Amino acid sequence: MKNLRLFLSVLLMSISTSVFAQYRYCSSYEDFCANKWTKLDTVYCESRSKAKQTWLGGNDFKLTTGDEATDKILKKEAFIVMDDDTLYLNTRSLRYEKTQFENGYTKAIRVGKNDLMFVNMKIGKEAQTRMIASMVMGTVASAINANSMMKQQVCYIISEGADTKGRIPIQLIDDDMVEKKISNNSDLLKEYYSEKDNDKRIRATHVIPILEKAGKIAAGKGSILLQALGEQK
């Protein structure tokens, strides 16, 4: 009996250690591709509100560890954090059309061998113009419409590392990219273009199911990003 208790105690300690060892981060896109991770003891994930995420973009989650030095690394230096099987992408250095998201983390999934896909608000020159117009309406209106605006988010792909200034270019998954990914499937192309509205057609809620059917996203993975649209408080 004593030996059995000892065995169970060692087993539980082993399981506990392996669970905690699942927290880790990569400092760069290149490290992510090379599977070079740095372990973390634990990670605390704080979800942002829908209203804040709608206006700030990218700032879905705040990750901390309770250690000041490590928290600074996660905020300014880490590229991506893994919590068990969940990937959190640091939006701090991401750029699209020379515009950027606010600081924070957003959920991501691996697409293919080295690409990363995530869902967020649309940024860029056109989006900035719309944002300024919307801000004139005031924060009260934004809070009321936050839930519906979350559903309007789009998909982005990361397929390369940072430039000499530390900026990471991202690509919007638009009509051209979807066509390239499903060019050999006329039925899916027809389904994709069945949405006539240009803005609605590139929304994550429309694009992700198409890419899943085409096998470009692993089965079930796309739901991680779609579910994230409704997770904020």
N, C-alpha and C positions, 0 to 999 in steps of 0.2 A: 504493500500500500504506500509506504514511504517513497519507494522508487517510482511508483506511478505518479505521485504528487510532484516529485522532482521533474519527471519527464514532461508532465503537463505544464509546469511552471516555465521550463526552458522553451517549450513549444510556443506558449503564449508570448514570451518575450521575443522570440524569433519573429512571430507574426507581426507583433507591434513594431519592431524595428524595420521590417520590410515595408510596412504601411507608411511609416514616417519617411522612409527613404524615397518615396515616390515624388516628394516635392523637390523640384530642381529647376534650373534656368539655364538659358544660353545667352551669352553676351552679344552674339551677332548672328546674322543670317547664315554666314559661312559655318559657324559652330553648329547651328541647327542642322545644316545639310550633312555635316561630318559626325553628327550624333555626339557632340562634345557638351555634356551637361555638368553643371555644378550643383551639388546637392544642397538642399535647405532642410532645416529641422522641421519647420512648419510654415504654413502660409494662411493668413486670415484674409478672406475675401469680402469686401464691403460693396454691396450693390448700390448704384446711384439711382436717383429718382428718374422717372420717365421725362419729366419736364426738364431737368438738368441735362439729361443725355440728349434730348431733342435739340437743345440750343448749343451745347458744347461739342457734341459729337465725339466719338472715340472714348469718352469718359464713362463707359458702362460700369467699370469696376475699379476699385482701389485695392491694391494688394499690399499687405504689410506682414512683418514677421515678429514685431515686438523688439527687434534689435535695431537701433538707430543707424548703425553703419550699413547693415544689410538692407534696410528700408531705403536708404539713399541709393544703393546699387539698383534696387528694383525700380525706383522712380526714374533714374537718369541713365543707367548703363545697360540694364538687361534688355534683351530683344524679345524674348518669349519665356513664359513660365509654364511649367507643367505641374498640374495638381492631379495626381493619379493619371487618368486618361484624358483629362481636360486641358486644352491649350489656351493660355491667355496671352494675347499679343499686346506689346507695349506700343501705343499709338504716338508716342512722343516725337519720333523721328520720321514718321510716314508723311509722304508728300504726293499730292495729285494736283497737276496744273499749278505748281508752286504754292499751293495752299495746304494747310495742315489741320489736323484735329487738335483738340485740347489734350492735356496730359491725362493718362489713364490707361486702362486695359480693356480689351474687348475679346470675346471668344473667337477662336479660329479653328480651322480644320486643315489637315494635310490633303492636298490634291495632287495625285500622281506621286512622283518620287520626292521632289523638293519644293513644289509650290505650296503656298499657304493662301487660304481663302478666308475672308471674314466679311461680315455684314455691318454696315454703318450708314450714317446719313450721307447724302450726296454733297460733296464739296467741289470746289473749282470755281471758275469765273462766273458761270451761269448760276450756280447755287448761291454764291455770295450775293448776287444781285437780288435773288428771291428772298434771301435771309434778311437783308436790310429792309425790304418792303414789308416783310412779316413782322419785324421788330417794331415797326411803327404802330402796329396794332396793340402792342403791350404784352407784358408777361402773363396777365390774366388769361388772355385768349390763348396763349401758347400752352398754358397749363391745361386748359379745357381740351385742346386739340392734340395734346401730347401723345395719347394712345394711338390715334389715327395716323399721326405723323410718323410714329415708330414703324408702322406697317408700310410706309413709303420708302424705307431704306433699301439700299442697293448693295451689290456684291463687288468686292475688290479682290485682286490677286497680287501676291508678292512673289516674284520669281528671280529677284536679284538682291544683292546686298547694298550697303550704304555707299554713297559717293565720297569724294575727298572731304566734303563738308559734313559728313555724317548723316546725310539725308537719304532716306530709303524710298525709291520711286515705287508707286503702286499703280496698277492698271484697273480701270473701271470695266466690269464685265458688261459690255454694251452689245448692240446688234452685231457689229463686226466680229467681236470675240466669240459670241454664241454661234454664229455661222461657221466660224473656223472649227469649233469644237464638235459640231453636229452636222457638218457639211455632207456626210455620207448617209444621213438619215432624213429622207424627204418628209416622212410622216411627222417627225418631231419638229422639223423646220416649219411645217404647216401649222402645227399646234402652237409653236412659239409665236408666229406672226398672226395667229388668230386674234391676239390682242392688238387692236389697231392703234390704241393710244401710245405714243412714243414713250412717255414717262412711265406709264403703268407697265409697259412691256419689259423694262429693264429692272423692275423692282425685284427684290430678293424672293418675295413670295411667288413670283411667276418664274423666275430664272432657275431657282434651285430644283424644283420638281422636274424641270426639263433636263437639267444636267444629270440628275439622278437616274432618270429613265435612259439616258444615253450612256450611263456607266462611267461618266466622268467624275462623279462623286461616289464614294463607297456607300453602299446601302445603309441607310440610317444616319449617316453622318450629317447630311444636310439638315435634318431635324434639329440638331444641336444649335445651329445658327438661327433657325426659324423660331425655336423655343425661346432663344435669348431675347427676341423682340418683345416678349411678354413678361420677362422675368423682373424688370425693373419695377420698383415700388411706385 
